[in-house]
Amino acid sequence: MTRLRELQATTRRRYAKAFKADIVAQCQMAGASVARIARSHDLNANMVHRWIRELTGQMPIVPDNPSTTPAFVALPLPTAASAASGAPIEIKIPHASGTIVVHCPAEQASACAFLFKEWLA
């Protein structure tokens, strides 16, 4: 029995176009769940989604103009030396009674971070 099951698992199943069309039609009904329909027919939901794309002619959504897609934008950051001698660190924490503002000298950034780690732990 195990050997038969192993052989069945290694063979690729083929489905008739009429069967695929019937499954796709069921999936397009109002309130239909592709995963539920696939499970009820012992099919993989990904395969059913592929059938839907193939039979309805829907392709994955790709932007018309690739230049409009978000891209990485490099921002200039201050060097460590200029940050250490710069303005103090200001942390604003919203609270029900108002905003709590904490100022910390840039030279003591690690002490400020330690304080917040301990406070928030």
N, C-alpha and C positions, 0 to 999 in steps of 0.2 A: 504494500500500500504506500509506504514512504517513497519507494523508488518511482512508482507511478506519479505521485504528487511532484517529485523532483522533475520528472520529464515534462509534466504539464506546465510547470512554472518556467521552464526554459524555452518553450515554444511561444512564438508571437501569435496572438489572436488577431484574426481579421474580421471586420464587421462589414455587413452589406450597407450600401448607400441608403437604402430604405430604412434600415435600423438606425443609422446615424441621424437621418432626417427626423425620424420619430422622436429620438432623444432630444434633439435640438428644439423641436416643436414643443415638447413638454417643458423644457427649460425657459422658453419664451412666454409661457403662460403667466398671467398676473399672480404674484405671490409665490412663484416657484423658486425652489432652492436647488441650485445646480449640484451642490454637494449631496443633498438628500436624494435627488434623482439618480446621481451617479452611484451612490451606495446601494440604492434599491435594485440596480441592474448589475451589481458587482463590477463597476467601472471606476477608474481613477478620475477624480474631478478635474484634474489638469488636462486629461485627454478630452473630456467632454467640453471644456473651455476651448480647446484647440479646434474641435469639431464645429463649435459655434462660430469661431472666427473664420474657418474655412467655408462653411456653408452660407454664412450671411455676408461674406466679403468684408467683414470688419477687420481692420488692421490695428495694431497697437498705435496709440496716439503719440505722434512725434511732432514737435513744433515745426511750423512751416519755415521759420527763420531761426537757425541754430544760434545766431548772434544775440537773440533776445533771451536765451536761456541764462540763468544765473551762472556766474563764473567767479573764480577766486580773484579777489582784488587785493593786491598788496598795499598795505598802509605803512607809512613811515613811522617807526617807533623810536622814542628817545633812547639814547644809549644809557647804560647803567650809571655812568659818571654824571650825565646831565640830570637823570632822574633823582639821584641821591642829593644833588645840590638844588633841586627844584622845589616846587611848592609842596606843602604838606599833603599827606593822603587824607582824603575826606570820604567818609563812609556814611551814607544816609540809610537809615532803617525805618521803614514805615511802621507806625504803631497806632493803636486805636485812639490814643489821646494826642497824637501828633507825630511828627517825624523826629527821630533821634539822630543827631548829627555827631559823629565822632571825628575829631581831627587828630592825626598822628604825624609826627615829623618823618620825613622820608628816610632819614638815617636810621630810624627805629622801626622800619617796616617789618622785620622779622619778629620783634617783640610784640608789635601790634597784631600780627598774624597769630602768634602764640596765644595772646590774650583772647582773641575771638574763638580760636579752637577750644580753649578751656571753657569759655563762656557758653558756647553752643553745644558742648558735649553732654 
